[in-house]
């Protein structure tokens, strides 16, 4: 398990352990590595509004990621591998992965499936490109034959762990109960291993887009609206009835677009939205709007959760009014972090330069209208009422 952080320990590594594997974590955080080596176990606390449940994850150890030889040996010997290091760190672990593959190939040609648990579009293609750059022609052929780069959709919410959450145990991770791990069925090489909670699915692009444009988009919209109306926590923001309606309707706009694009039943997506809204309200996670809304430039970028969801909706003939409200709120956060005034002029620049949304697009006017309202000071109820009116008008034009 390359990455011993919140997702590595709190989700994927735990699933490996609960499936009967001995789990070797690779990390560069000396404290985490030393604790895992010494204790060979760590606790997970499943938290909800109804209480908590403690689970001990057994049969684990760790390797220092700065030790290339030890890391290569761990990769050469393993039955299955996963990464959860963060999209920005992925490139730094590639030399160690290549060293591990070379050692593995020298000892035989057993297939190795690497489950990529990074919050990154086309993570499998990006990682493949970085690995292939370091391989010879002969190694390229071995890579194609033996290595499966398997995208995963990480749905479990794991917030930043506070000292209160750790409760005296430095390795403890507090997580929500949700424990499903959809993975790309078509990407495996050889027999698909049995892992508790892992759901091999195809076509997998639908699950990637569902996570990004429903879950991530709704989560970010909650965070940015929470910013505006002074709610520090996600659970506090989603508890506001008007914010909850805006978020739910934005997710529904994405769900309808996904249903049309991938020809999947809408009712299952609606149930997924209901589940997500309830999970956003998990006060025991203590997840903050600051964390969920971090890096607004990436989250507003053309292919990411907000602008990407908008584009998909427009392509499917939907006027995404509520998604526009989320984008306007995200632009406010972006401009604040950039030290720029939240003006209509600056908002237009962000639309063009960050979101890549043309000023000539009808949705541009909707977003700027929301920007004006937010800038002028508005209540959640008034924002929701305006969104409802604009949505009704858009539907009337269709009918």
ABEGO torsion letter per residue (X at the ends): XBEABAAAAABAAAAAAAAGBBBBBBBABAAAAAAAAAAGBBBBBBBBAAEBBBBBBBGBBBBBAABAAAAAAAAAABABBBBBAEAAAAAAAAAAAAAAAAAAAAAEABBBBBBBBBBBBGAAAAAAAAAAAABBAAAAAAAAAABBBBBBBBABBBBBBBAAAAGGBAABBBBBABABBBBBAAABBEBBBBBBGBBBBOBAAAAAAAAAAAAAAAAAAAAAAAAAAGBABAAAAAABAAAAAAAAAAAAAAAAAAAAAAGBBAAAAAAAAAAAAAAAABAAAGBBAAAAABGAAAAABAABAAAAAAAAAAAAGBBBAAAAAAAAAAAAAAAAAAGBBBBAAAAAAAAAAAAGBBAABAAAAAAAAAAAAAAAEBBAAAAAAAAAAAAAAAAAAAX
